[in-house]
Amino acid sequence: MVQPQIRVIPAVRNTVLVVDDQSIGRAILEQVVRGIDANVHAECFDSPVEAVRWATGRVADLVLVDYEMPEMNGIEFVRRLRLLPEYGHVPVVMVTVNDNRKVRYSALDAGVTDFLTKPVDARECLARCRNLITLRRQQLVLEDRRKLLEGMVAEATRDRSEEHTSELQSRGLISYAVF
């Protein structure tokens, strides 16, 4: 039987993807991310295009993205990110000064999980990021347990099926023809 891979979440280094075209905003978010805990690090990009390219080969555990950027806005970035198979359940926080309801509704429709208002309150950002990382870790643990249980059920079902087939053969109720 192929054993499902089980991650040991607390020992794993979690990654937060930070996307902001402004260096000051990126630096503030990176500093907040470093304060989450020792097992969390930031991958920072000033270009949403480069961030999407990075994300095609790696999975972040949390994404912090600015709304207003020159190459593409945060909503389009989130739409592209959500198209990547591994990013369906990764929490995304949009950081914006924009309080326009239409923009926020579009962001939510694109897959944004939460919002932070600029200027970023470091304490609020830290609390929200810590909570979302905790939820992500729990989500990964549940996913691993689901895979483990599926494997155990498949093995037990296969074993039981083989036992049942052997029993039926020994009683002469079924036979196999070899060609």
N, C-alpha and C positions, 0 to 999 in steps of 0.2 A: 504494500500500500504506500502511496506517496503521502508523506507527512506534510500537512499544511505548515507554512512558515508562521511562527508566532513571534510577534514583536514584543519586546519588553519595553513598554512605553516610557516609564520614568527614566531609563538609562539612555533612551534615544534622544538625540539632539533635535529639537524642533526648530523649524525654520519659519521665519516671518518674512514675507515678500513685501518690501516697501517700495512704492512707486510714487515719486513726486519730482517734478521737473525743477523745483526750487531747492537749492542746496540747504538752506536754513530749515525748511520743512522736513527734508529728509533727515537732517542731523538730529532734529528734535525727536522724530519718530524712532530713529535708530537708538537714541539714548534711552527712550522709554522701553523699547524692546529689550535692551540689555538689562533693564531692571526687573523683568518678569521673573526669571530665575536663571541659574547657571547653565541649564540645558536648552536655552533658547538663544538663537542668533538671528541676525538680520541679513538678508540679501537685498541690497539697495540699488535702485535704478533711477536714473533721471529720465529715461526714455521708456514709455509704455511698450513700444515696439520691441525693444531689447528685453524687457521684462517678460513679454509673451514668448519670445524666443527661448529665454531661460526656462520658462515654465513648461515648455513642450518636452523637456527632458528630465525635469525634476518636479517634485510635489512639495509645495509649501504647506504649512499647517494653519497659516493665517495670512491674509493679505490686507495691507493697508494701502489705499490708493487715493491720490488727490483727484478731485473732479476736473479742474481746469488745467489742461496741459496742451501744448502746441501741436504735437503730432496726432494725438487722438485724445478725446476726453475720457474721463474715468468710466463713464457708462459704456462706451464702446470697448474699452479695455476689459471690463467685466464680462460683456457679451462674448468677446473672443476667449477669455479665460474659461468661461463656463462651457465652451464647446470642447475643451480638452477633457477627456474621460475621467481623469483623476481629480478634477476640480469641481465635480458636481456637489460635493458636500463640504468643501473648504470654506470656512467663514471669511467674508470680505467686508471690511469696514471702509466706507468712503469718507474722506476728510474734505470738508468744503466750507466756504463762507456763504455759499448759495443756500438760501432758505426757501427758494421757489418750490412750491408743492409739486408742480408738474415735473420738475427736474428730479425731485426726491422719489416721486412715484415711478418715473422712468428707471431710476437707479434700482429701486426695489424690484421692478419687473425684470430687469436685467440680471438680478441675482445678488444684489447687495444685501448683506445681513444686518448691518448697523451703520450709523453715521456718527461722526465726530465733527464738531463745529470749530473752524479756525477763528481765532488763534486757539490752538490745541491746549486744553487744560491737561497738564502732564499727569496729574493724579487720576483724573477721570479716564484718560487714555490707558494708563497702566492697569486700572481696575477692569476696564472692558477687555483689554487684550489678555490679561491673566484669566479672566472668566472664559473667554472664547478658546484660549489654548487648553484650559482644563476640559472644556466640553469636547474639543477635538481629540484630546488624548483618550477620553472616555469612549468616544465614537470609534476610535481605532481599536481599543480593547474589545469592544462589542463585536466589531467586524472580525477580529482575530478569533474570538470565541465562536462566532457563527461558522467560520471556516473549519475550525477544529471539530465542532459538533457535526457538521456536514460530512467531514471525513470519517468520523467515528460511526455515523449512521450508515454511510456507504459500505464501510468495512463490515459492520455487523450484518447488514442486509445481504452482502455478498457471501459471508460465511454461512448465514442461515439458509440462503438459496442453495449453496453447495451441499450442505447437510441434507436439505430436503430432497435434492436431486439424487444424492447417493442412496437415501432411504427408499425412494421410489424405484431406483434401479435394482436394489437388493431384493425388493418384493416382486420384481419382474413387471412392474406396472409401466415402465418406460424403457426403451432401449435406443441405442444410437447405431445408426448404420454408417459404416466407414466406406467411402467410395474410393 
